[in-house]
């Protein structure tokens, strides 16, 4: 082979290697870009998981609070039902036409009371009591 053939062969080899180098550079750039996109998606997925975890915790806390409120309301309802039952029992024995006589102790308790309804009852009963004495 002659020197010009060798130079030509060398130039072709350099040209092929340059093209191959450019192709490899493009492939590396493409893979790096793809890796960046995947990392961004992974970060977003991690943020979503964190957000869902926090939301689940707040929903659990709210659920626990609501369970406590329900338990409290059930207890109040049971108490109210018991009081209602007792009140119904007492109302069975109530006779509105029956006269009740006040004792001296009742009179003194009513006099000490601040309730005007009781004092008006006292004055009515007291007047009747006073009339009966005369």
The first five atom37 places (N, CA, C, CB, O) and aatype in JSON, in Angstrom:
{
  "aatype": [20, 20, 20, 20, 20, 20, 20, 20, 20, 20, 20, 20, 20, 20, 20, 20, 20, 20, 20, 20, 20, 20, 20, 20, 20, 20, 20, 20, 20, 20, 20, 20, 20, 20, 20, 20, 20, 20, 20, 20, 20, 20, 20, 20, 20, 20, 20, 20, 20, 20, 20, 20, 20, 20, 20, 20, 20, 20, 20, 20, 20, 20, 20, 20, 20, 20, 20, 20, 20, 20, 20, 20, 20, 20, 20, 20, 20, 20, 20, 20, 20, 20, 20, 20, 20, 20, 20, 20, 20, 20, 20, 20, 20, 20, 20, 20, 20, 20, 20, 20, 20, 20, 20, 20, 20, 20, 20, 20, 20, 20, 20, 20, 20, 20, 20, 20, 20, 20, 20, 20, 20, 20, 20, 20, 20, 20, 20, 20, 20, 20, 20, 20, 20, 20],
  "atom_mask": [
    [1, 1, 1, 1, 1],
    [1, 1, 1, 1, 1],
    [1, 1, 1, 1, 1],
    [1, 1, 1, 1, 1],
    [1, 1, 1, 1, 1],
    [1, 1, 1, 1, 1],
    [1, 1, 1, 1, 1],
    [1, 1, 1, 1, 1],
    [1, 1, 1, 1, 1],
    [1, 1, 1, 1, 1],
    [1, 1, 1, 1, 1],
    [1, 1, 1, 1, 1],
    [1, 1, 1, 1, 1],
    [1, 1, 1, 1, 1],
    [1, 1, 1, 1, 1],
    [1, 1, 1, 1, 1],
    [1, 1, 1, 1, 1],
    [1, 1, 1, 1, 1],
    [1, 1, 1, 1, 1],
    [1, 1, 1, 1, 1],
    [1, 1, 1, 1, 1],
    [1, 1, 1, 1, 1],
    [1, 1, 1, 1, 1],
    [1, 1, 1, 1, 1],
    [1, 1, 1, 1, 1],
    [1, 1, 1, 1, 1],
    [1, 1, 1, 1, 1],
    [1, 1, 1, 1, 1],
    [1, 1, 1, 1, 1],
    [1, 1, 1, 1, 1],
    [1, 1, 1, 1, 1],
    [1, 1, 1, 1, 1],
    [1, 1, 1, 1, 1],
    [1, 1, 1, 1, 1],
    [1, 1, 1, 1, 1],
    [1, 1, 1, 1, 1],
    [1, 1, 1, 1, 1],
    [1, 1, 1, 1, 1],
    [1, 1, 1, 1, 1],
    [1, 1, 1, 1, 1],
    [1, 1, 1, 1, 1],
    [1, 1, 1, 1, 1],
    [1, 1, 1, 1, 1],
    [1, 1, 1, 1, 1],
    [1, 1, 1, 1, 1],
    [1, 1, 1, 1, 1],
    [1, 1, 1, 1, 1],
    [1, 1, 1, 1, 1],
    [1, 1, 1, 1, 1],
    [1, 1, 1, 1, 1],
    [1, 1, 1, 1, 1],
    [1, 1, 1, 1, 1],
    [1, 1, 1, 1, 1],
    [1, 1, 1, 1, 1],
    [1, 1, 1, 1, 1],
    [1, 1, 1, 1, 1],
    [1, 1, 1, 1, 1],
    [1, 1, 1, 1, 1],
    [1, 1, 1, 1, 1],
    [1, 1, 1, 1, 1],
    [1, 1, 1, 1, 1],
    [1, 1, 1, 1, 1],
    [1, 1, 1, 1, 1],
    [1, 1, 1, 1, 1],
    [1, 1, 1, 1, 1],
    [1, 1, 1, 1, 1],
    [1, 1, 1, 1, 1],
    [1, 1, 1, 1, 1],
    [1, 1, 1, 1, 1],
    [1, 1, 1, 1, 1],
    [1, 1, 1, 1, 1],
    [1, 1, 1, 1, 1],
    [1, 1, 1, 1, 1],
    [1, 1, 1, 1, 1],
    [1, 1, 1, 1, 1],
    [1, 1, 1, 1, 1],
    [1, 1, 1, 1, 1],
    [1, 1, 1, 1, 1],
    [1, 1, 1, 1, 1],
    [1, 1, 1, 1, 1],
    [1, 1, 1, 1, 1],
    [1, 1, 1, 1, 1],
    [1, 1, 1, 1, 1],
    [1, 1, 1, 1, 1],
    [1, 1, 1, 1, 1],
    [1, 1, 1, 1, 1],
    [1, 1, 1, 1, 1],
    [1, 1, 1, 1, 1],
    [1, 1, 1, 1, 1],
    [1, 1, 1, 1, 1],
    [1, 1, 1, 1, 1],
    [1, 1, 1, 1, 1],
    [1, 1, 1, 1, 1],
    [1, 1, 1, 1, 1],
    [1, 1, 1, 1, 1],
    [1, 1, 1, 1, 1],
    [1, 1, 1, 1, 1],
    [1, 1, 1, 1, 1],
    [1, 1, 1, 1, 1],
    [1, 1, 1, 1, 1],
    [1, 1, 1, 1, 1],
    [1, 1, 1, 1, 1],
    [1, 1, 1, 1, 1],
    [1, 1, 1, 1, 1],
    [1, 1, 1, 1, 1],
    [1, 1, 1, 1, 1],
    [1, 1, 1, 1, 1],
    [1, 1, 1, 1, 1],
    [1, 1, 1, 1, 1],
    [1, 1, 1, 1, 1],
    [1, 1, 1, 1, 1],
    [1, 1, 1, 1, 1],
    [1, 1, 1, 1, 1],
    [1, 1, 1, 1, 1],
    [1, 1, 1, 1, 1],
    [1, 1, 1, 1, 1],
    [1, 1, 1, 1, 1],
    [1, 1, 1, 1, 1],
    [1, 1, 1, 1, 1],
    [1, 1, 1, 1, 1],
    [1, 1, 1, 1, 1],
    [1, 1, 1, 1, 1],
    [1, 1, 1, 1, 1],
    [1, 1, 1, 1, 1],
    [1, 1, 1, 1, 1],
    [1, 1, 1, 1, 1],
    [1, 1, 1, 1, 1],
    [1, 1, 1, 1, 1],
    [1, 1, 1, 1, 1],
    [1, 1, 1, 1, 1],
    [1, 1, 1, 1, 1],
    [1, 1, 1, 1, 1],
    [1, 1, 1, 1, 1],
    [1, 1, 1, 1, 1]
  ],
  "atom_positions": [
    [[0.83, -1.17, 0.0], [0.0, 0.0, 0.0], [0.87, 1.23, 0.0], [-0.94, 0.0, 1.19], [1.98, 1.31, 0.55]],
    [[0.29, 2.15, -0.64], [1.06, 3.38, -0.76], [0.7, 4.32, 0.38], [0.8, 4.06, -2.11], [-0.25, 4.1, 1.14]],
    [[1.47, 5.31, 0.46], [1.29, 6.27, 1.54], [-0.02, 7.02, 1.38], [2.46, 7.26, 1.59], [-0.67, 7.31, 2.38]],
    [[-0.43, 7.32, 0.21], [-1.69, 8.03, -0.02], [-2.87, 7.13, 0.33], [-1.8, 8.5, -1.49], [-3.89, 7.61, 0.82]],
    [[-2.72, 5.82, 0.07], [-3.79, 4.89, 0.46], [-3.9, 4.83, 1.99], [-3.52, 3.48, -0.12], [-5.0, 4.8, 2.54]],
    [[-2.78, 4.8, 2.63], [-2.77, 4.76, 4.09], [-3.38, 6.03, 4.68], [-1.34, 4.56, 4.62], [-4.14, 5.97, 5.65]],
    [[-3.06, 7.17, 4.1], [-3.61, 8.44, 4.57], [-5.12, 8.44, 4.34], [-2.93, 9.65, 3.83], [-5.89, 8.87, 5.2]],
    [[-5.52, 7.98, 3.2], [-6.95, 7.92, 2.88], [-7.67, 6.97, 3.86], [-7.17, 7.46, 1.4], [-8.75, 7.29, 4.36]],
    [[-7.08, 5.84, 4.12], [-7.62, 4.86, 5.07], [-7.72, 5.48, 6.47], [-6.74, 3.58, 5.1], [-8.72, 5.29, 7.17]],
    [[-6.71, 6.2, 6.86], [-6.68, 6.85, 8.16], [-7.76, 7.92, 8.25], [-5.3, 7.45, 8.43], [-8.42, 8.06, 9.27]],
    [[-7.92, 8.69, 7.17], [-8.95, 9.73, 7.15], [-10.34, 9.09, 7.26], [-8.86, 10.57, 5.85], [-11.2, 9.61, 7.98]],
    [[-10.57, 7.99, 6.58], [-11.87, 7.3, 6.65], [-12.12, 6.77, 8.07], [-11.93, 6.13, 5.62], [-13.23, 6.86, 8.58]],
    [[-11.08, 6.23, 8.67], [-11.2, 5.7, 10.04], [-11.5, 6.83, 11.0], [-9.9, 4.97, 10.46], [-12.35, 6.69, 11.89]],
    [[-10.82, 7.97, 10.84], [-11.07, 9.14, 11.71], [-12.5, 9.63, 11.5], [-10.06, 10.3, 11.42], [-13.18, 9.97, 12.47]],
    [[-12.96, 9.66, 10.26], [-14.31, 10.11, 9.94], [-15.34, 9.17, 10.59], [-14.52, 10.17, 8.4], [-16.3, 9.63, 11.19]],
    [[-15.13, 7.85, 10.46], [-16.04, 6.87, 11.05], [-16.05, 6.98, 12.58], [-15.62, 5.44, 10.63], [-17.11, 6.93, 13.21]],
    [[-14.88, 7.15, 13.16], [-14.79, 7.27, 14.61], [-15.47, 8.56, 15.11], [-13.33, 7.25, 15.06], [-16.09, 8.56, 16.17]],
    [[-15.35, 9.63, 14.36], [-15.99, 10.9, 14.71], [-17.52, 10.75, 14.66], [-15.53, 12.03, 13.74], [-18.23, 11.21, 15.55]],
    [[-18.0, 10.09, 13.61], [-19.44, 9.86, 13.49], [-19.94, 8.96, 14.65], [-19.77, 9.21, 12.11], [-20.99, 9.21, 15.25]],
    [[-19.15, 7.93, 14.94], [-19.5, 7.03, 16.03], [-19.51, 7.77, 17.37], [-18.53, 5.84, 16.07], [-20.36, 7.54, 18.23]],
    [[-18.52, 8.67, 17.53], [-18.43, 9.47, 18.75], [-19.65, 10.36, 18.89], [-17.14, 10.32, 18.75], [-20.21, 10.47, 19.98]],
    [[-20.09, 11.0, 17.81], [-21.27, 11.87, 17.83], [-22.53, 11.05, 18.17], [-21.43, 12.59, 16.47], [-23.37, 11.48, 18.95]],
    [[-22.63, 9.88, 17.55], [-23.78, 9.02, 17.83], [-23.81, 8.6, 19.31], [-23.75, 7.76, 16.93], [-24.87, 8.6, 19.95]],
    [[-22.64, 8.24, 19.84], [-22.57, 7.85, 21.24], [-22.89, 9.03, 22.17], [-21.17, 7.29, 21.56], [-23.54, 8.88, 23.2]],
    [[-22.41, 10.22, 21.77], [-22.7, 11.42, 22.56], [-24.22, 11.68, 22.59], [-21.94, 12.65, 21.98], [-24.77, 12.01, 23.64]],
    [[-24.87, 11.54, 21.44], [-26.33, 11.72, 21.37], [-27.05, 10.66, 22.24], [-26.81, 11.63, 19.89], [-28.01, 10.98, 22.94]],
    [[-26.57, 9.43, 22.17], [-27.19, 8.36, 22.96], [-27.03, 8.62, 24.46], [-26.57, 6.99, 22.59], [-27.97, 8.42, 25.23]],
    [[-25.85, 9.07, 24.88], [-25.62, 9.39, 26.28], [-26.51, 10.56, 26.71], [-24.14, 9.73, 26.52], [-27.11, 10.52, 27.78]],
    [[-26.6, 11.59, 25.87], [-27.46, 12.73, 26.2], [-28.91, 12.31, 26.33], [-27.33, 13.82, 25.12], [-29.61, 12.75, 27.24]],
    [[-29.36, 11.45, 25.42], [-30.74, 10.96, 25.47], [-30.99, 10.16, 26.76], [-31.05, 10.08, 24.22], [-32.02, 10.33, 27.41]],
    [[-30.05, 9.3, 27.11], [-30.2, 8.49, 28.33], [-30.17, 9.36, 29.58], [-29.1, 7.42, 28.4], [-30.91, 9.1, 30.53]],
    [[-29.33, 10.38, 29.6], [-29.28, 11.29, 30.75], [-30.61, 12.04, 30.89], [-28.11, 12.29, 30.61], [-31.13, 12.21, 31.99]],
    [[-31.13, 12.49, 29.75], [-32.41, 13.19, 29.77], [-33.52, 12.26, 30.28], [-32.76, 13.71, 28.35], [-34.36, 12.66, 31.09]],
    [[-33.5, 11.03, 29.81], [-34.49, 10.05, 30.23], [-34.36, 9.77, 31.74], [-34.33, 8.74, 29.42], [-35.36, 9.65, 32.43]],
    [[-33.14, 9.66, 32.23], [-32.9, 9.44, 33.66], [-33.44, 10.61, 34.49], [-31.39, 9.25, 33.93], [-34.03, 10.39, 35.54]],
    [[-33.24, 11.85, 34.02], [-33.76, 13.03, 34.72], [-35.28, 12.99, 34.79], [-33.29, 14.32, 34.03], [-35.87, 13.3, 35.83]],
    [[-35.91, 12.62, 33.67], [-37.38, 12.53, 33.67], [-37.87, 11.48, 34.66], [-37.88, 12.19, 32.26], [-38.86, 11.7, 35.36]],
    [[-37.18, 10.35, 34.71], [-37.58, 9.28, 35.62], [-37.39, 9.73, 37.07], [-36.77, 8.0, 35.35], [-38.22, 9.43, 37.93]],
    [[-36.28, 10.43, 37.35], [-36.05, 10.93, 38.71], [-37.12, 11.92, 39.14], [-34.67, 11.59, 38.8], [-37.59, 11.89, 40.28]],
    [[-37.52, 12.8, 38.21], [-38.58, 13.77, 38.51], [-39.88, 13.04, 38.82], [-38.78, 14.75, 37.32], [-40.58, 13.39, 39.77]],
    [[-40.22, 12.02, 38.02], [-41.44, 11.25, 38.28], [-41.36, 10.55, 39.63], [-41.67, 10.21, 37.16], [-42.35, 10.48, 40.37]],
    [[-40.19, 10.02, 39.95], [-40.0, 9.34, 41.22], [-40.18, 10.31, 42.39], [-38.61, 8.69, 41.28], [-40.83, 9.98, 43.39]],
    [[-39.6, 11.51, 42.27], [-39.78, 12.51, 43.32], [-41.25, 12.89, 43.5], [-38.95, 13.76, 43.01], [-41.74, 13.02, 44.62]],
    [[-41.94, 13.06, 42.37], [-43.37, 13.4, 42.44], [-44.16, 12.26, 43.08], [-43.92, 13.69, 41.03], [-45.08, 12.51, 43.87]],
    [[-43.81, 11.03, 42.75], [-44.5, 9.89, 43.35], [-44.25, 9.85, 44.85], [-44.03, 8.56, 42.7], [-45.16, 9.57, 45.63]],
    [[-43.02, 10.15, 45.27], [-42.7, 10.18, 46.71], [-43.48, 11.29, 47.42], [-41.18, 10.39, 46.91], [-43.98, 11.09, 48.53]],
    [[-43.59, 12.44, 46.77], [-44.37, 13.54, 47.36], [-45.83, 13.12, 47.5], [-44.25, 14.83, 46.5], [-46.48, 13.4, 48.51]],
    [[-46.36, 12.44, 46.46], [-47.74, 11.98, 46.52], [-47.94, 10.99, 47.66], [-48.15, 11.33, 45.18], [-48.95, 11.06, 48.37]],
    [[-47.0, 10.09, 47.83], [-47.1, 9.1, 48.91], [-47.06, 9.81, 50.27], [-45.95, 8.07, 48.81], [-47.84, 9.46, 51.16]],
    [[-46.18, 10.78, 50.43], [-46.12, 11.54, 51.68], [-47.44, 12.26, 51.95], [-44.96, 12.55, 51.64], [-47.96, 12.24, 53.06]],
    [[-47.97, 12.89, 50.9], [-49.23, 13.62, 51.03], [-50.37, 12.67, 51.42], [-49.58, 14.34, 49.7], [-51.17, 12.99, 52.3]],
    [[-50.43, 11.52, 50.79], [-51.47, 10.55, 51.1], [-51.31, 10.05, 52.53], [-51.43, 9.36, 50.1], [-52.3, 9.87, 53.24]],
    [[-50.08, 9.83, 52.96], [-49.83, 9.39, 54.33], [-50.3, 10.42, 55.34], [-48.35, 9.12, 54.54], [-50.95, 10.07, 56.33]],
    [[-49.99, 11.69, 55.1], [-50.43, 12.75, 56.0], [-51.96, 12.86, 56.0], [-49.81, 14.09, 55.6], [-52.57, 13.04, 57.05]],
    [[-52.55, 12.77, 54.82], [-54.0, 12.86, 54.71], [-54.66, 11.69, 55.45], [-54.44, 12.87, 53.22], [-55.65, 11.88, 56.15]],
    [[-54.1, 10.5, 55.3], [-54.64, 9.33, 55.99], [-54.56, 9.52, 57.5], [-53.89, 8.05, 55.57], [-55.48, 9.17, 58.23]],
    [[-53.46, 10.08, 57.97], [-53.3, 10.32, 59.41], [-54.34, 11.33, 59.91], [-51.88, 10.83, 59.73], [-54.92, 11.14, 60.98]],
    [[-54.58, 12.39, 59.13], [-55.57, 13.38, 59.56], [-56.98, 12.8, 59.52], [-55.49, 14.64, 58.67], [-57.81, 13.11, 60.38]],
    [[-57.25, 11.95, 58.53], [-58.57, 11.31, 58.45], [-58.75, 10.36, 59.64], [-58.74, 10.54, 57.1], [-59.84, 10.29, 60.21]],
    [[-57.7, 9.64, 60.01], [-57.77, 8.73, 61.16], [-58.02, 9.52, 62.44], [-56.46, 7.9, 61.27], [-58.83, 9.11, 63.28]],
    [[-57.32, 10.65, 62.6], [-57.49, 11.48, 63.78], [-58.93, 12.0, 63.85], [-56.48, 12.66, 63.78], [-59.57, 11.96, 64.9]],
    [[-59.43, 12.48, 62.72], [-60.8, 12.99, 62.66], [-61.8, 11.87, 62.98], [-61.1, 13.6, 61.26], [-62.79, 12.09, 63.68]],
    [[-61.53, 10.67, 62.46], [-62.4, 9.53, 62.72], [-62.41, 9.19, 64.21], [-61.93, 8.31, 61.91], [-63.46, 8.91, 64.78]],
    [[-61.23, 9.23, 64.84], [-61.15, 8.96, 66.28], [-61.93, 10.0, 67.08], [-59.69, 8.93, 66.74], [-62.63, 9.66, 68.04]],
    [[-61.82, 11.27, 66.68], [-62.56, 12.33, 67.35], [-64.06, 12.12, 67.2], [-62.15, 13.71, 66.8], [-64.82, 12.32, 68.15]],
    [[-64.49, 11.73, 66.01], [-65.91, 11.49, 65.78], [-66.4, 10.29, 66.58], [-66.18, 11.28, 64.29], [-67.53, 10.3, 67.08]],
    [[-65.58, 9.26, 66.69], [-65.95, 8.11, 67.51], [-66.14, 8.53, 68.96], [-64.88, 7.0, 67.41], [-67.07, 8.08, 69.63]],
    [[-65.25, 9.39, 69.46], [-65.36, 9.88, 70.83], [-66.65, 10.68, 71.01], [-64.13, 10.74, 71.19], [-67.35, 10.52, 72.01]],
    [[-66.95, 11.54, 70.03], [-68.19, 12.32, 70.11], [-69.41, 11.41, 70.11], [-68.27, 13.33, 68.95], [-70.37, 11.64, 70.84]],
    [[-69.37, 10.37, 69.26], [-70.51, 9.44, 69.19], [-70.68, 8.73, 70.53], [-70.3, 8.4, 68.05], [-71.79, 8.58, 71.02]],
    [[-69.56, 8.31, 71.11], [-69.63, 7.64, 72.42], [-70.2, 8.57, 73.48], [-68.24, 7.14, 72.84], [-71.02, 8.16, 74.3]],
    [[-69.77, 9.83, 73.46], [-70.27, 10.82, 74.41], [-71.77, 11.04, 74.21], [-69.51, 12.15, 74.26], [-72.54, 11.08, 75.18]],
    [[-72.17, 11.18, 72.96], [-73.59, 11.4, 72.68], [-74.43, 10.19, 73.06], [-73.79, 11.73, 71.19], [-75.56, 10.34, 73.53]],
    [[-73.89, 8.99, 72.86], [-74.63, 7.79, 73.27], [-74.81, 7.78, 74.78], [-73.89, 6.51, 72.81], [-75.89, 7.45, 75.28]],
    [[-73.75, 8.14, 75.51], [-73.84, 8.18, 76.97], [-74.88, 9.21, 77.41], [-72.46, 8.5, 77.59], [-75.67, 8.96, 78.32]],
    [[-74.87, 10.37, 76.77], [-75.85, 11.41, 77.1], [-77.27, 10.93, 76.78], [-75.55, 12.71, 76.33], [-78.2, 11.19, 77.54]],
    [[-77.42, 10.23, 75.67], [-78.72, 9.71, 75.28], [-79.21, 8.69, 76.29], [-78.66, 9.08, 73.88], [-80.39, 8.7, 76.68]],
    [[-78.32, 7.81, 76.73], [-78.71, 6.82, 77.74], [-79.13, 7.51, 79.04], [-77.55, 5.85, 78.02], [-80.13, 7.13, 79.65]],
    [[-78.37, 8.52, 79.45], [-78.71, 9.27, 80.66], [-80.06, 9.96, 80.51], [-77.62, 10.31, 80.98], [-80.89, 9.93, 81.41]],
    [[-80.26, 10.57, 79.35], [-81.53, 11.26, 79.09], [-82.68, 10.27, 79.1], [-81.48, 12.0, 77.74], [-83.74, 10.56, 79.65]],
    [[-82.48, 9.12, 78.5], [-83.53, 8.11, 78.5], [-83.85, 7.63, 79.91], [-83.12, 6.92, 77.62], [-85.02, 7.42, 80.26]],
    [[-82.82, 7.46, 80.73], [-83.04, 7.05, 82.11], [-83.81, 8.13, 82.87], [-81.7, 6.75, 82.81], [-84.73, 7.83, 83.62]],
    [[-83.42, 9.39, 82.67], [-84.13, 10.48, 83.34], [-85.57, 10.57, 82.86], [-83.42, 11.81, 83.11], [-86.48, 10.82, 83.65]],
    [[-85.77, 10.36, 81.57], [-87.13, 10.38, 81.02], [-87.96, 9.25, 81.61], [-87.08, 10.25, 79.48], [-89.13, 9.44, 81.94]],
    [[-87.35, 8.1, 81.75], [-88.05, 6.95, 82.35], [-88.45, 7.27, 83.79], [-87.15, 5.69, 82.3], [-89.57, 6.98, 84.21]],
    [[-87.53, 7.85, 84.55], [-87.81, 8.23, 85.95], [-88.93, 9.27, 85.99], [-86.53, 8.77, 86.64], [-89.83, 9.18, 86.82]],
    [[-88.85, 10.27, 85.08], [-89.89, 11.31, 85.05], [-91.25, 10.72, 84.72], [-89.52, 12.4, 84.03], [-92.26, 11.14, 85.29]],
    [[-91.3, 9.76, 83.8], [-92.57, 9.12, 83.46], [-93.12, 8.35, 84.65], [-92.4, 8.18, 82.25], [-94.32, 8.36, 84.9]],
    [[-92.23, 7.68, 85.38], [-92.64, 6.95, 86.58], [-93.27, 7.92, 87.6], [-91.44, 6.21, 87.21], [-94.31, 7.62, 88.19]],
    [[-92.63, 9.06, 87.78], [-93.13, 10.04, 88.74], [-94.45, 10.65, 88.27], [-92.09, 11.14, 88.97], [-95.33, 10.94, 89.08]],
    [[-94.58, 10.85, 86.95], [-95.81, 11.43, 86.41], [-97.0, 10.48, 86.55], [-95.62, 11.81, 84.95], [-98.14, 10.92, 86.62]],
    [[-96.74, 9.18, 86.58], [-97.83, 8.22, 86.76], [-98.53, 8.45, 88.09], [-97.29, 6.78, 86.68], [-99.75, 8.32, 88.2]],
    [[-97.73, 8.8, 89.1], [-98.27, 9.01, 90.44], [-98.82, 10.42, 90.66], [-97.21, 8.72, 91.46], [-99.41, 10.69, 91.7]],
    [[-98.64, 11.3, 89.71], [-99.03, 12.7, 89.87], [-100.53, 12.85, 89.71], [-98.29, 13.6, 88.86], [-101.12, 12.36, 88.74]],
    [[-101.14, 13.52, 90.65], [-102.57, 13.82, 90.58], [-102.72, 15.33, 90.69], [-103.38, 13.07, 91.72], [-102.55, 15.89, 91.78]],
    [[-103.04, 16.01, 89.58], [-103.06, 17.48, 89.61], [-104.15, 18.08, 90.49], [-103.23, 17.98, 88.22], [-103.99, 19.22, 90.94]],
    [[-105.23, 17.38, 90.75], [-106.31, 17.94, 91.55], [-106.09, 17.78, 93.04], [-107.63, 17.3, 91.16], [-106.81, 18.36, 93.85]],
    [[-105.11, 17.01, 93.41], [-104.85, 16.72, 94.81], [-104.2, 17.94, 95.47], [-103.94, 15.47, 94.97], [-103.24, 18.5, 94.95]],
    [[-104.73, 18.35, 96.63], [-104.17, 19.47, 97.38], [-103.0, 18.99, 98.19], [-105.24, 20.13, 98.29], [-103.06, 17.94, 98.84]],
    [[-101.94, 19.74, 98.17], [-100.77, 19.39, 98.96], [-100.63, 20.43, 100.06], [-99.49, 19.31, 98.09], [-100.65, 21.63, 99.78]],
    [[-100.48, 19.99, 101.27], [-100.32, 20.91, 102.38], [-98.85, 21.16, 102.6], [-100.99, 20.36, 103.66], [-98.02, 20.25, 102.57]],
    [[-98.53, 22.41, 102.83], [-97.15, 22.79, 103.07], [-96.83, 22.65, 104.54], [-96.87, 24.21, 102.59], [-97.61, 23.04, 105.41]],
    [[-95.66, 22.1, 104.81], [-95.19, 22.02, 106.2], [-94.42, 23.29, 106.52], [-94.3, 20.74, 106.43], [-94.1, 24.08, 105.63]],
    [[-94.13, 23.48, 107.8], [-93.35, 24.66, 108.21], [-91.97, 24.64, 107.53], [-93.19, 24.7, 109.75], [-91.43, 25.69, 107.17]],
    [[-91.41, 23.44, 107.37], [-90.1, 23.31, 106.71], [-90.2, 23.73, 105.25], [-89.58, 21.85, 106.81], [-89.3, 24.41, 104.74]],
    [[-91.29, 23.34, 104.56], [-91.5, 23.75, 103.17], [-91.61, 25.27, 103.08], [-92.77, 23.09, 102.59], [-91.03, 25.89, 102.19]],
    [[-92.34, 25.85, 103.99], [-92.52, 27.3, 103.99], [-91.18, 28.0, 104.18], [-93.51, 27.72, 105.09], [-90.89, 28.97, 103.48]],
    [[-90.37, 27.54, 105.11], [-89.08, 28.2, 105.33], [-88.15, 28.02, 104.13], [-88.41, 27.65, 106.61], [-87.39, 28.93, 103.79]],
    [[-88.2, 26.86, 103.49], [-87.39, 26.64, 102.29], [-87.82, 27.55, 101.15], [-87.48, 25.17, 101.84], [-86.98, 28.09, 100.42]],
    [[-89.1, 27.73, 101.0], [-89.61, 28.6, 99.94], [-89.26, 30.05, 100.23], [-91.13, 28.44, 99.78], [-88.9, 30.8, 99.33]],
    [[-89.37, 30.46, 101.51], [-89.02, 31.84, 101.86], [-87.56, 32.14, 101.55], [-89.3, 32.09, 103.35], [-87.23, 33.25, 101.14]],
    [[-86.69, 31.16, 101.75], [-85.26, 31.36, 101.48], [-84.94, 31.31, 99.99], [-84.44, 30.31, 102.21], [-83.87, 31.75, 99.57]],
    [[-85.84, 30.79, 99.2], [-85.62, 30.63, 97.76], [-85.67, 31.99, 97.06], [-86.66, 29.68, 97.16], [-86.34, 32.92, 97.5]],
    [[-84.94, 32.07, 95.94], [-84.92, 33.29, 95.14], [-85.9, 33.21, 93.96], [-83.51, 33.56, 94.61], [-86.04, 34.17, 93.21]],
    [[-86.58, 32.08, 93.81], [-87.47, 31.89, 92.67], [-88.83, 32.53, 92.93], [-87.64, 30.38, 92.37], [-89.47, 32.22, 93.93]],
    [[-89.27, 33.44, 92.04], [-90.55, 34.14, 92.26], [-91.75, 33.2, 92.17], [-90.7, 35.26, 91.26], [-92.76, 33.45, 92.83]],
    [[-91.67, 32.13, 91.37], [-92.79, 31.21, 91.25], [-93.09, 30.55, 92.59], [-92.49, 30.14, 90.18], [-94.25, 30.4, 92.98]],
    [[-92.02, 30.17, 93.29], [-92.21, 29.53, 94.59], [-92.79, 30.5, 95.6], [-90.88, 28.97, 95.11], [-93.63, 30.13, 96.42]],
    [[-92.35, 31.75, 95.54], [-92.87, 32.74, 96.49], [-94.35, 33.03, 96.23], [-92.06, 34.05, 96.39], [-95.12, 33.26, 97.17]],
    [[-94.75, 33.0, 94.94], [-96.17, 33.23, 94.66], [-97.0, 32.07, 95.16], [-96.4, 33.44, 93.14], [-98.11, 32.26, 95.66]],
    [[-96.46, 30.85, 95.02], [-97.17, 29.68, 95.56], [-97.27, 29.8, 97.07], [-96.46, 28.37, 95.17], [-98.31, 29.49, 97.66]],
    [[-96.21, 30.25, 97.7], [-96.18, 30.41, 99.15], [-97.24, 31.42, 99.59], [-94.79, 30.86, 99.62], [-97.97, 31.18, 100.56]],
    [[-97.32, 32.54, 98.88], [-98.29, 33.56, 99.29], [-99.71, 33.03, 99.14], [-98.1, 34.84, 98.47], [-100.57, 33.3, 99.98]],
    [[-99.97, 32.27, 98.06], [-101.3, 31.69, 97.9], [-101.59, 30.7, 99.02], [-101.44, 30.99, 96.52], [-102.65, 30.75, 99.65]],
    [[-100.65, 29.81, 99.26], [-100.85, 28.8, 100.3], [-100.88, 29.45, 101.69], [-99.73, 27.74, 100.24], [-101.67, 29.05, 102.56]],
    [[-100.03, 30.43, 101.87], [-99.93, 31.1, 103.17], [-101.23, 31.84, 103.48], [-98.73, 32.07, 103.21], [-101.73, 31.82, 104.6]],
    [[-101.76, 32.51, 102.43], [-103.02, 33.23, 102.62], [-104.14, 32.26, 102.97], [-103.38, 34.05, 101.36], [-104.95, 32.51, 103.86]],
    [[-104.17, 31.14, 102.25], [-105.18, 30.14, 102.56], [-104.97, 29.61, 103.98], [-105.13, 28.98, 101.53], [-105.92, 29.43, 104.74]],
    [[-103.71, 29.39, 104.32], [-103.38, 28.87, 105.64], [-103.79, 29.9, 106.7], [-101.87, 28.55, 105.75], [-104.34, 29.57, 107.75]],
    [[-103.49, 31.16, 106.37], [-103.85, 32.23, 107.31], [-105.35, 32.36, 107.46], [-103.26, 33.55, 106.86], [-105.84, 32.61, 108.56]],
    [[-106.11, 32.2, 106.36], [-107.56, 32.3, 106.42], [-108.15, 31.18, 107.24], [-108.15, 32.3, 105.03], [-109.13, 31.36, 107.97]],
    [[-107.53, 29.99, 107.1], [-108.03, 28.85, 107.83], [-107.84, 29.03, 109.32], [-107.35, 27.58, 107.36], [-108.64, 28.57, 110.12]],
    [[-106.75, 29.72, 109.68], [-106.46, 29.9, 111.11], [-107.47, 30.84, 111.75], [-105.04, 30.46, 111.3], [-107.83, 30.66, 112.91]],
    [[-107.93, 31.82, 111.02], [-108.82, 32.82, 111.6], [-110.14, 32.29, 111.84], [-108.93, 33.99, 110.77], [-111.01, 33.01, 112.33]]
  ]
}
